[in-house]
Amino acid sequence: MKCAYELGQYNFYWVCSGQDFPIKPVDQIVEKFAANINKNFVNLFESQNFKGEFNHYDKRNSIYYPGFLFGRSAEKRIMKRAYVEITGGYNRTFTWFQRKNVTGLVFYFGANWMALNRDIVTWMFQYMKSHPEYTAFFHHCQNPDESFFHTLFMNSPYRETREDFLHYVDWSEGGNSPKVLTINDYERLKHSQLLMARKFDADVDSTVIEKLREDEQS
């Protein structure tokens, strides 16, 4: 975000991944943003902030995660799972493990595929500069990218500008990752009002990607 912000005077900063692909032509995407210049498109998960119950999202920030626990290897995952259970499990944290919230803010969580306008991004960087403890706190949180900007946004003067995010994501198969989209999903993608979809995998089905590319060029 910092690199993009310093690169130029852009109206929006849209976070996407290498497994995303646009499902609307570029001119429609530009028109959408131009018509909503004062909006911010941010997805939020339900967490303690909404239901009043501690859950696995809150657990990400409630304890101190040592750096050696981070990683995707089987050994790291087992160690992290054991650490979480020792501290109370995913849906609670024992008092003596509870981390002090030095940020003073209420935490929020959501998908990191957000589109933020320049006003809120400018505000965020100003806030981080004057509150270095905020960034430092997230150095030892789990999945900080799914809370860092969401928390700033929802504790900012711009929180009322929020609209839901612009990604088509299919969670129908359950699990921790969304469904890999194929040609069988093409009609739903075509008729969606959203602008971007995830996730795609050319090794699983490249036909749907080529079809969407043809639509863009037609």
C-alpha positions, -999 to 999 in steps of 0.1 A, spaced: 0 0 0 28 24 9 46 18 -24 15 23 -44 6 54 -25 40 69 -31 40 60 -68 13 85 -79 -18 105 -71 -43 77 -76 -80 79 -67 -82 43 -55 -59 16 -42 -74 -19 -50 -58 -49 -34 -60 -80 -57 -40 -112 -59 -24 -133 -87 -53 -156 -86 -79 -128 -94 -92 -119 -128 -116 -91 -139 -151 -102 -148 -161 -68 -162 -144 -47 -190 -119 -21 -179 -142 8 -189 -169 -5 -166 -145 -8 -138 -133 27 -142 -169 40 -144 -177 22 -112 -149 39 -93 -155 73 -109 -192 72 -98 -182 62 -62 -152 85 -57 -161 90 -20 -168 54 -12 -146 26 1 -152 -10 -7 -143 -31 24 -155 -66 34 -159 -72 71 -163 -106 89 -186 -109 118 -166 -110 150 -169 -100 186 -176 -65 175 -209 -77 160 -221 -106 180 -206 -99 214 -189 -134 216 -152 -141 215 -143 -162 184 -114 -174 162 -111 -140 145 -106 -122 178 -80 -149 187 -57 -136 160 -50 -105 180 -57 -116 216 -24 -134 222 13 -127 213 24 -149 184 62 -154 185 79 -151 152 91 -187 151 55 -199 148 49 -182 114 53 -204 84 33 -229 63 53 -261 70 35 -289 88 58 -285 118 49 -248 121 12 -254 118 13 -281 145 33 -258 168 9 -229 163 -21 -251 168 -6 -264 201 2 -228 212 -34 -217 205 -48 -246 225 -25 -240 254 -37 -203 255 -74 -213 256 -83 -226 222 -97 -207 192 -128 -194 209 -113 -180 241 -81 -168 257 -71 -175 293 -67 -143 312 -30 -148 319 -23 -151 282 -45 -121 272 -24 -96 253 -27 -59 263 -44 -39 235 -19 -10 233 -37 4 202 -67 14 223 -89 5 192 -117 -19 187 -105 -46 163 -122 -55 130 -116 -83 105 -123 -90 68 -110 -101 35 -80 -81 23 -93 -76 -12 -103 -40 -5 -105 -9 -26 -97 23 -6 -98 58 -19 -70 83 -15 -86 102 14 -88 72 37 -53 59 27 -38 93 34 -55 94 68 -42 58 76 -6 67 69 -9 99 90 -24 78 118 4 52 116 31 79 116 17 94 148 9 60 164 39 37 158 26 13 185 -2 4 161 21 -11 135 43 -27 161 13 -45 177 5 -62 145 40 -76 141 29 -105 164 -7 -111 153 -20 -140 132 -31 -130 96 -26 -93 103 -35 -84 67 -71 -94 75 -74 -69 104 -47 -42 100 -65 -19 75 -100 -30 86 -94 -18 121 -80 15 110 -109 20 86 -136 12 111 -120 35 137 -116 64 113 -138 93 104 -145 75 71 -163 44 84 -197 56 71 -183 55 35 -181 17 35 -196 -5 8 -190 -42 5 -160 -53 -15 -160 -58 -53 -149 -94 -55 -169 -125 -65 -159 -153 -42 -175 -187 -39 -173 -204 -5 -198 -231 -13 -173 -259 -9 -164 -250 26 -129 -251 40 -104 -223 45 -101 -214 8 -127 -204 -17 -137 -226 -46 -114 -226 -77 -136 -212 -105 -141 -231 -137 -160 -228 -170 -190 -242 -151 -191 -208 -132 -189 -187 -163 -226 -178 -165 -227 -167 -129 -196 -146 -133 -210 -130 -165 -242 -120 -148 -226 -108 -115 -226 -71 -107 -192 -74 -91 -160 -64 -109 -134 -90 -100 -134 -127 -91 -112 -152 -73 -98 -176 -73 -86 -190 -106 -60 -216 -114 -49 -221 -150 -37 -256 -141 -72 -266 -130 -92 -248 -157 -77 -222 -181 -108 -222 -203 -128 -198 -181 -99 -174 -180 -96 -173 -218 -134 -169 -221 -133 -139 -198 -104 -124 -217 -124 -128 -250 -153 -110 -234 -130 -81 -225 -117 -79 -261 -150 -82 -278 
